[in-house]
Amino acid sequence: MRIVIQRVSEAAVRVEGEVVGKIDQGLMVLLGIETADTQEDVDWLVNKMLNLRIFNDENGVMNTSLLDVKGGLLVISQFTLMAATKKGNRPSYIRAAKHEQAIPLYESFCAKAEQRLGQAVQKGIFGADMKVSLCNDGPVTILIDSKHRE
């Protein structure tokens, strides 16, 4: 499971021109799920993401988490994060989980985050053609892979 975390001052996702998810200050997260992923990956990533100290404290130092600042969370499913690009120029998505596996893990990720945050998690629509807009604050962008815990 891979996530791309972007600290934002605002973010939104639209489907067919209609806003389906929107936050102000917080994190916009792209979530990719592969066939080898389990609930353990969900639990580890949600914990890591919510406790990552990437928001500024009163001294302007990145020392506070999303939980500390009580920011918003927008989670977008994105199977293309699982692209394999080693051979040729056309990405392969063979490792990306199929809908039957990915949707329950995506929903579990969002539900676990919502429970820990104590507020609604904003979401895109799984499998839809989405238009995502954001204002990356910093910019701060971090990639985390549950299979490569660095």
N, CA and C atoms as a LAMMPS dump frame, in Angstrom:
ITEM: TIMESTEP
0
ITEM: NUMBER OF ATOMS
450
ITEM: BOX BOUNDS ff ff ff
-5.0000000000000000e+02 5.0000000000000000e+02
-5.0000000000000000e+02 5.0000000000000000e+02
-5.0000000000000000e+02 5.0000000000000000e+02
ITEM: ATOMS id mol type element x y z
1 1 1 N 0.859 -1.164 0
2 1 2 C 0 0 0
3 1 3 C 0.904 1.224 0
4 2 1 N 0.575 2.137 -0.859
5 2 2 C 1.36 3.374 -0.963
6 2 3 C 0.44 4.575 -0.789
7 3 1 N 0.988 5.578 -0.111
8 3 2 C 0.271 6.846 -0.029
9 3 3 C 1.214 7.98 -0.392
10 4 1 N 0.66 8.955 -1.064
11 4 2 C 1.338 10.222 -1.301
12 4 3 C 0.584 11.231 -0.452
13 5 1 N 1.306 11.82 0.49
14 5 2 C 0.718 12.789 1.415
15 5 3 C 1.133 14.186 0.981
16 6 1 N 0.173 15.069 0.864
17 6 2 C 0.482 16.464 0.585
18 6 3 C -0.172 17.335 1.649
19 7 1 N 0.667 18.136 2.303
20 7 2 C 0.137 19.097 3.269
21 7 3 C -0.459 20.233 2.453
22 8 1 N -1.724 20.535 2.725
23 8 2 C -2.428 21.52 1.906
24 8 3 C -3.066 22.612 2.758
25 9 1 N -3.255 23.765 2.125
26 9 2 C -4.061 24.811 2.756
27 9 3 C -5.515 24.662 2.316
28 10 1 N -5.711 23.95 1.179
29 10 2 C -7.054 23.606 0.714
30 10 3 C -6.924 22.55 -0.372
31 11 1 N -7.952 21.718 -0.503
32 11 2 C -7.992 20.691 -1.544
33 11 3 C -9.432 20.298 -1.805
34 12 1 N -9.693 19.882 -3.038
35 12 2 C -11.039 19.448 -3.41
36 12 3 C -10.955 18.399 -4.505
37 13 1 N -11.98 17.585 -4.593
38 13 2 C -12.092 16.606 -5.67
39 13 3 C -13.474 16.742 -6.287
40 14 1 N -13.488 16.736 -7.621
41 14 2 C -14.734 16.871 -8.37
42 14 3 C -14.951 15.632 -9.241
43 15 1 N -16.199 15.242 -9.361
44 15 2 C -16.607 14.177 -10.266
45 15 3 C -17.737 14.741 -11.11
46 16 1 N -17.558 14.713 -12.423
47 16 2 C -18.539 15.274 -13.358
48 16 3 C -18.898 16.712 -12.994
49 17 1 N -17.889 17.494 -12.61
50 17 2 C -18.061 18.906 -12.308
51 17 3 C -18.593 19.225 -10.927
52 18 1 N -18.976 18.207 -10.156
53 18 2 C -19.543 18.414 -8.826
54 18 3 C -18.516 18.094 -7.743
55 19 1 N -18.378 18.987 -6.751
56 19 2 C -17.461 18.749 -5.637
57 19 3 C -18.019 17.621 -4.774
58 20 1 N -17.202 16.549 -4.599
59 20 2 C -17.633 15.42 -3.778
60 20 3 C -16.833 15.324 -2.479
61 21 1 N -15.736 16.07 -2.39
62 21 2 C -14.927 16.112 -1.176
63 21 3 C -14.103 17.379 -1.15
64 22 1 N -13.988 18.004 0.04
65 22 2 C -13.278 19.286 0.132
66 22 3 C -12.778 19.487 1.55
67 23 1 N -11.535 19.993 1.684
68 23 2 C -10.988 20.345 2.997
69 23 3 C -10.275 21.689 2.916
70 24 1 N -10.082 22.281 4.077
71 24 2 C -9.204 23.436 4.197
72 24 3 C -7.854 22.887 4.656
73 25 1 N -7.202 23.492 5.637
74 25 2 C -5.893 23.027 6.089
75 25 3 C -5.94 21.552 6.469
76 26 1 N -4.957 20.804 6.011
77 26 2 C -4.89 19.393 6.358
78 26 3 C -4.033 18.61 5.405
79 27 1 N -4.439 17.364 5.157
80 27 2 C -3.693 16.471 4.27
81 27 3 C -4.586 15.982 3.144
82 28 1 N -4.034 16.025 1.931
83 28 2 C -4.655 15.398 0.776
84 28 3 C -3.809 14.16 0.512
85 29 1 N -4.448 12.991 0.512
86 29 2 C -3.732 11.725 0.416
87 29 3 C -4.211 10.951 -0.797
88 30 1 N -3.255 10.528 -1.626
89 30 2 C -3.52 9.611 -2.718
90 30 3 C -3.184 8.221 -2.202
91 31 1 N -4.088 7.268 -2.364
92 31 2 C -3.932 5.932 -1.806
93 31 3 C -3.947 4.885 -2.911
94 32 1 N -2.843 4.117 -2.993
95 32 2 C -2.744 3.015 -3.944
96 32 3 C -2.705 1.697 -3.194
97 33 1 N -3.483 0.729 -3.657
98 33 2 C -3.594 -0.562 -2.973
99 33 3 C -3.157 -1.663 -3.929
100 34 1 N -2.286 -2.557 -3.431
101 34 2 C -1.819 -3.673 -4.249
102 34 3 C -2.376 -4.99 -3.734
103 35 1 N -2.242 -6.036 -4.525
104 35 2 C -2.833 -7.328 -4.193
105 35 3 C -2.28 -7.913 -2.896
106 36 1 N -1.06 -7.582 -2.518
107 36 2 C -0.448 -8.134 -1.298
108 36 3 C -0.875 -7.399 -0.032
109 37 1 N -1.676 -6.358 -0.142
110 37 2 C -2.04 -5.544 1.018
111 37 3 C -3.099 -6.212 1.888
112 38 1 N -3.001 -5.918 3.198
113 38 2 C -3.922 -6.468 4.19
114 38 3 C -4.332 -5.367 5.159
115 39 1 N -5.154 -5.734 6.123
116 39 2 C -5.57 -4.799 7.167
117 39 3 C -4.361 -4.303 7.961
118 40 1 N -3.328 -5.102 8.083
119 40 2 C -2.111 -4.665 8.784
120 40 3 C -1.491 -3.453 8.093
121 41 1 N -1.493 -3.446 6.755
122 41 2 C -0.974 -2.291 6.011
123 41 3 C -1.819 -1.054 6.288
124 42 1 N -3.133 -1.228 6.308
125 42 2 C -4.05 -0.122 6.605
126 42 3 C -3.744 0.454 7.978
127 43 1 N -3.692 -0.405 8.983
128 43 2 C -3.476 0.044 10.363
129 43 3 C -2.161 0.792 10.504
130 44 1 N -1.097 0.24 9.921
131 44 2 C 0.223 0.865 10.036
132 44 3 C 0.247 2.224 9.343
133 45 1 N -0.3 2.282 8.113
134 45 2 C -0.266 3.538 7.355
135 45 3 C -1.119 4.628 7.984
136 46 1 N -2.298 4.287 8.457
137 46 2 C -3.157 5.299 9.089
138 46 3 C -2.449 5.868 10.309
139 47 1 N -1.885 5.017 11.13
140 47 2 C -1.165 5.479 12.314
141 47 3 C 0.007 6.386 11.928
142 48 1 N 0.788 5.965 10.948
143 48 2 C 1.948 6.758 10.503
144 48 3 C 1.498 8.109 9.961
145 49 1 N 0.483 8.097 9.1
146 49 2 C 0.004 9.321 8.464
147 49 3 C -0.527 10.329 9.487
148 50 1 N -1.351 9.867 10.426
149 50 2 C -1.971 10.778 11.382
150 50 3 C -0.972 11.354 12.38
151 51 1 N 0.116 10.634 12.642
152 51 2 C 1.098 11.082 13.622
153 51 3 C 2.332 11.733 13.011
154 52 1 N 2.397 11.797 11.687
155 52 2 C 3.532 12.401 11.006
156 52 3 C 3.597 13.884 11.356
157 53 1 N 4.722 14.309 11.893
158 53 2 C 4.867 15.701 12.356
159 53 3 C 5.345 16.581 11.208
160 54 1 N 4.382 17.057 10.415
161 54 2 C 4.706 17.865 9.239
162 54 3 C 3.977 19.209 9.213
163 55 1 N 3.354 19.567 10.331
164 55 2 C 2.726 20.884 10.442
165 55 3 C 3.566 21.744 11.372
166 56 1 N 3.59 23.028 11.087
167 56 2 C 4.408 23.945 11.877
168 56 3 C 3.843 24.167 13.276
169 57 1 N 4.756 24.233 14.237
170 57 2 C 4.362 24.59 15.599
171 57 3 C 4.435 26.104 15.739
172 58 1 N 4.291 26.599 16.962
173 58 2 C 4.293 28.05 17.195
174 58 3 C 5.624 28.709 16.854
175 59 1 N 6.699 27.905 16.707
176 59 2 C 8.018 28.439 16.343
177 59 3 C 8.319 28.277 14.859
178 60 1 N 7.338 27.82 14.081
179 60 2 C 7.54 27.651 12.654
180 60 3 C 8.314 26.393 12.292
181 61 1 N 8.411 25.457 13.221
182 61 2 C 9.13 24.202 12.992
183 61 3 C 8.111 23.092 12.747
184 62 1 N 8.372 22.238 11.748
185 62 2 C 7.464 21.122 11.484
186 62 3 C 7.569 20.128 12.634
187 63 1 N 6.651 20.269 13.585
188 63 2 C 6.728 19.491 14.816
189 63 3 C 5.367 19.035 15.322
190 64 1 N 4.309 19.275 14.528
191 64 2 C 2.975 18.869 14.962
192 64 3 C 2.313 18.003 13.874
193 65 1 N 1.387 17.181 14.299
194 65 2 C 0.734 16.23 13.4
195 65 3 C -0.656 16.718 12.988
196 66 1 N -1.277 15.964 12.094
197 66 2 C -2.655 16.258 11.705
198 66 3 C -3.574 16.169 12.919
199 67 1 N -3.312 15.203 13.787
200 67 2 C -4.098 15.079 15.02
201 67 3 C -3.952 16.325 15.892
202 68 1 N -2.73 16.862 15.974
203 68 2 C -2.475 18.049 16.792
204 68 3 C -3.193 19.285 16.265
205 69 1 N -3.161 19.475 14.935
206 69 2 C -3.749 20.694 14.358
207 69 3 C -5.233 20.531 14.046
208 70 1 N -5.731 19.292 14.226
209 70 2 C -7.144 19.005 13.95
210 70 3 C -7.533 19.417 12.525
211 71 1 N -6.621 19.101 11.594
212 71 2 C -6.844 19.442 10.198
213 71 3 C -7.755 18.463 9.494
214 72 1 N -8.11 18.813 8.272
215 72 2 C -8.962 17.967 7.454
216 72 3 C -8.168 16.88 6.749
217 73 1 N -8.872 15.874 6.258
218 73 2 C -8.239 14.783 5.528
219 73 3 C -9.096 14.451 4.313
220 74 1 N -8.466 14.498 3.145
221 74 2 C -9.109 14.128 1.886
222 74 3 C -8.338 12.945 1.32
223 75 1 N -9.019 11.804 1.128
224 75 2 C -8.374 10.579 0.644
225 75 3 C -8.936 10.23 -0.734
226 76 1 N -8.011 10.061 -1.696
227 76 2 C -8.364 9.753 -3.076
228 76 3 C -7.746 8.406 -3.449
229 77 1 N -8.554 7.47 -3.922
230 77 2 C -8.012 6.2 -4.393
231 77 3 C -7.287 6.434 -5.716
232 78 1 N -6.114 5.785 -5.867
233 78 2 C -5.348 5.986 -7.096
234 78 3 C -4.516 4.748 -7.407
235 79 1 N -5.072 3.878 -8.244
236 79 2 C -4.39 2.629 -8.575
237 79 3 C -3.076 2.863 -9.319
238 80 1 N -2.93 4.007 -9.978
239 80 2 C -1.706 4.258 -10.742
240 80 3 C -0.471 4.399 -9.846
241 81 1 N -0.665 4.558 -8.536
242 81 2 C 0.489 4.579 -7.624
243 81 3 C 1.193 3.225 -7.587
244 82 1 N 0.524 2.181 -8.035
245 82 2 C 1.103 0.845 -8.028
246 82 3 C 1.784 0.509 -9.353
247 83 1 N 1.982 1.499 -10.21
248 83 2 C 2.585 1.28 -11.524
249 83 3 C 3.99 0.696 -11.409
250 84 1 N 4.253 -0.299 -12.242
251 84 2 C 5.599 -0.842 -12.399
252 84 3 C 6.157 -0.248 -13.692
253 85 1 N 7.323 0.372 -13.609
254 85 2 C 7.88 1.068 -14.771
255 85 3 C 9.269 0.557 -15.155
256 86 1 N 9.664 -0.578 -14.617
257 86 2 C 11.015 -1.102 -14.853
258 86 3 C 11.263 -1.433 -16.324
259 87 1 N 10.282 -2.049 -16.975
260 87 2 C 10.456 -2.472 -18.36
261 87 3 C 9.633 -1.597 -19.293
262 88 1 N 10.253 -1.124 -20.343
263 88 2 C 9.546 -0.358 -21.362
264 88 3 C 9.064 0.991 -20.88
265 89 1 N 8.185 1.574 -21.669
266 89 2 C 7.672 2.908 -21.365
267 89 3 C 6.187 2.928 -21.031
268 90 1 N 5.552 1.766 -21.079
269 90 2 C 4.139 1.694 -20.73
270 90 3 C 4.027 1.086 -19.336
271 91 1 N 3.52 1.844 -18.37
272 91 2 C 3.412 1.313 -17.008
273 91 3 C 2.516 0.08 -16.954
274 92 1 N 2.874 -0.829 -16.067
275 92 2 C 2.06 -2.01 -15.814
276 92 3 C 1.377 -1.838 -14.457
277 93 1 N 0.1 -2.189 -14.408
278 93 2 C -0.666 -2.063 -13.173
279 93 3 C -1.057 -3.432 -12.626
280 94 1 N -0.288 -4.44 -12.981
281 94 2 C -0.592 -5.814 -12.599
282 94 3 C -0.64 -6.001 -11.084
283 95 1 N 0.139 -5.213 -10.323
284 95 2 C 0.167 -5.339 -8.864
285 95 3 C -1.004 -4.634 -8.188
286 96 1 N -1.687 -3.771 -8.904
287 96 2 C -2.815 -3.043 -8.31
288 96 3 C -3.938 -4.003 -7.965
289 97 1 N -4.495 -3.843 -6.783
290 97 2 C -5.594 -4.707 -6.339
291 97 3 C -6.838 -4.457 -7.182
292 98 1 N -7.584 -5.505 -7.424
293 98 2 C -8.862 -5.397 -8.122
294 98 3 C -9.897 -4.797 -7.177
295 99 1 N -10.992 -4.316 -7.739
296 99 2 C -12.049 -3.655 -6.96
297 99 3 C -12.493 -4.469 -5.747
298 100 1 N -12.657 -5.78 -5.928
299 100 2 C -13.183 -6.626 -4.85
300 100 3 C -12.309 -6.563 -3.597
301 101 1 N -11.006 -6.407 -3.777
302 101 2 C -10.074 -6.318 -2.651
303 101 3 C -9.826 -4.864 -2.257
304 102 1 N -9.684 -4.002 -3.251
305 102 2 C -9.28 -2.616 -3
306 102 3 C -10.357 -1.796 -2.285
307 103 1 N -11.601 -1.94 -2.684
308 103 2 C -12.662 -1.119 -2.09
309 103 3 C -12.778 -1.346 -0.581
310 104 1 N -12.824 -2.591 -0.089
311 104 2 C -12.9 -2.769 1.36
312 104 3 C -11.681 -2.2 2.104
313 105 1 N -10.489 -2.316 1.526
314 105 2 C -9.297 -1.756 2.183
315 105 3 C -9.319 -0.233 2.162
316 106 1 N -9.772 0.354 1.056
317 106 2 C -9.922 1.81 0.958
318 106 3 C -10.923 2.308 2.008
319 107 1 N -12.063 1.647 2.09
320 107 2 C -13.09 2.041 3.065
321 107 3 C -12.579 1.861 4.495
322 108 1 N -11.831 0.808 4.741
323 108 2 C -11.255 0.574 6.066
324 108 3 C -10.248 1.666 6.424
325 109 1 N -9.425 2.055 5.455
326 109 2 C -8.446 3.128 5.655
327 109 3 C -9.167 4.411 6.073
328 110 1 N -10.196 4.764 5.324
329 110 2 C -10.944 5.996 5.613
330 110 3 C -11.665 5.911 6.958
331 111 1 N -12.278 4.777 7.255
332 111 2 C -13.018 4.611 8.511
333 111 3 C -12.087 4.671 9.716
334 112 1 N -10.935 4.026 9.612
335 112 2 C -9.973 4.04 10.711
336 112 3 C -9.451 5.459 10.947
337 113 1 N -9.151 6.168 9.867
338 113 2 C -8.686 7.551 9.983
339 113 3 C -9.77 8.434 10.591
340 114 1 N -11.003 8.239 10.155
341 114 2 C -12.128 9.016 10.672
342 114 3 C -12.314 8.789 12.172
343 115 1 N -12.225 7.555 12.583
344 115 2 C -12.359 7.216 14.004
345 115 3 C -11.266 7.889 14.831
346 116 1 N -10.04 7.82 14.358
347 116 2 C -8.915 8.414 15.095
348 116 3 C -8.969 9.94 15.099
349 117 1 N -9.399 10.531 13.981
350 117 2 C -9.468 11.992 13.878
351 117 3 C -10.653 12.574 14.637
352 118 1 N -11.713 11.797 14.759
353 118 2 C -12.916 12.299 15.391
354 118 3 C -13.686 13.256 14.51
355 119 1 N -13.489 13.145 13.202
356 119 2 C -14.212 13.977 12.243
357 119 3 C -14.334 13.224 10.922
358 120 1 N -15.244 13.674 10.08
359 120 2 C -15.473 13.024 8.792
360 120 3 C -14.248 13.149 7.9
361 121 1 N -13.923 12.062 7.219
362 121 2 C -12.877 12.064 6.204
363 121 3 C -13.552 12.332 4.868
364 122 1 N -13.015 13.285 4.138
365 122 2 C -13.534 13.593 2.81
366 122 3 C -12.933 12.601 1.818
367 123 1 N -13.711 12.206 0.826
368 123 2 C -13.256 11.186 -0.11
369 123 3 C -13.652 11.534 -1.531
370 124 1 N -12.941 10.893 -2.446
371 124 2 C -13.357 10.887 -3.83
372 124 3 C -14.339 9.745 -4.016
373 125 1 N -14.591 9.381 -5.26
374 125 2 C -15.456 8.245 -5.567
375 125 3 C -14.581 7.174 -6.205
376 126 1 N -14.506 6.037 -5.562
377 126 2 C -13.639 4.959 -6.015
378 126 3 C -13.939 4.598 -7.467
379 127 1 N -12.9 4.589 -8.296
380 127 2 C -13.025 4.191 -9.691
381 127 3 C -13.555 5.26 -10.633
382 128 1 N -13.935 6.401 -10.104
383 128 2 C -14.479 7.471 -10.949
384 128 3 C -13.354 8.274 -11.597
385 129 1 N -13.688 8.987 -12.655
386 129 2 C -12.772 9.942 -13.268
387 129 3 C -12.863 11.213 -12.422
388 130 1 N -11.813 11.464 -11.65
389 130 2 C -11.84 12.567 -10.687
390 130 3 C -10.896 13.683 -11.107
391 131 1 N -11.252 14.887 -10.748
392 131 2 C -10.406 16.068 -10.946
393 131 3 C -10.052 16.592 -9.557
394 132 1 N -8.764 16.545 -9.238
395 132 2 C -8.298 16.932 -7.915
396 132 3 C -7.576 18.267 -8.017
397 133 1 N -7.938 19.187 -7.142
398 133 2 C -7.244 20.475 -7.078
399 133 3 C -6.772 20.687 -5.65
400 134 1 N -5.618 21.329 -5.519
401 134 2 C -5.075 21.558 -4.186
402 134 3 C -4.094 22.705 -4.198
403 135 1 N -3.869 23.235 -3.02
404 135 2 C -2.815 24.215 -2.809
405 135 3 C -1.85 23.574 -1.827
406 136 1 N -0.737 23.042 -2.36
407 136 2 C 0.264 22.354 -1.546
408 136 3 C 0.95 23.396 -0.68
409 137 1 N 0.896 23.211 0.619
410 137 2 C 1.415 24.15 1.597
411 137 3 C 2.858 23.792 1.938
412 138 1 N 3.79 24.589 1.51
413 138 2 C 5.207 24.358 1.826
414 138 3 C 6.122 24.538 0.639
415 139 1 N 6.126 23.701 -0.333
416 139 2 C 5.335 22.481 -0.463
417 139 3 C 5.88 21.356 0.412
418 140 1 N 4.978 20.538 0.914
419 140 2 C 5.329 19.341 1.668
420 140 3 C 4.624 18.168 1
421 141 1 N 5.418 17.24 0.462
422 141 2 C 4.903 16.041 -0.187
423 141 3 C 5.748 14.863 0.261
424 142 1 N 5.087 13.813 0.756
425 142 2 C 5.808 12.655 1.299
426 142 3 C 5.175 11.382 0.746
427 143 1 N 6.04 10.442 0.329
428 143 2 C 5.605 9.144 -0.146
429 143 3 C 5.914 8.103 0.93
430 144 1 N 4.913 7.283 1.266
431 144 2 C 5.111 6.206 2.248
432 144 3 C 4.583 4.917 1.63
433 145 1 N 5.396 3.859 1.721
434 145 2 C 5.037 2.546 1.206
435 145 3 C 5.057 1.566 2.38
436 146 1 N 3.946 0.911 2.623
437 146 2 C 3.86 0.005 3.775
438 146 3 C 4.751 -1.227 3.623
439 147 1 N 5.202 -1.488 2.426
440 147 2 C 6.092 -2.635 2.197
441 147 3 C 7.569 -2.247 2.334
442 148 1 N 7.853 -0.956 2.372
443 148 2 C 9.215 -0.44 2.527
444 148 3 C 9.196 0.599 3.641
445 149 1 N 9.142 0.138 4.857
446 149 2 C 8.976 1.018 6.022
447 149 3 C 10.301 1.664 6.381
448 150 1 N 10.534 2.832 5.787
449 150 2 C 11.775 3.567 6.003
450 150 3 C 11.578 4.647 7.048
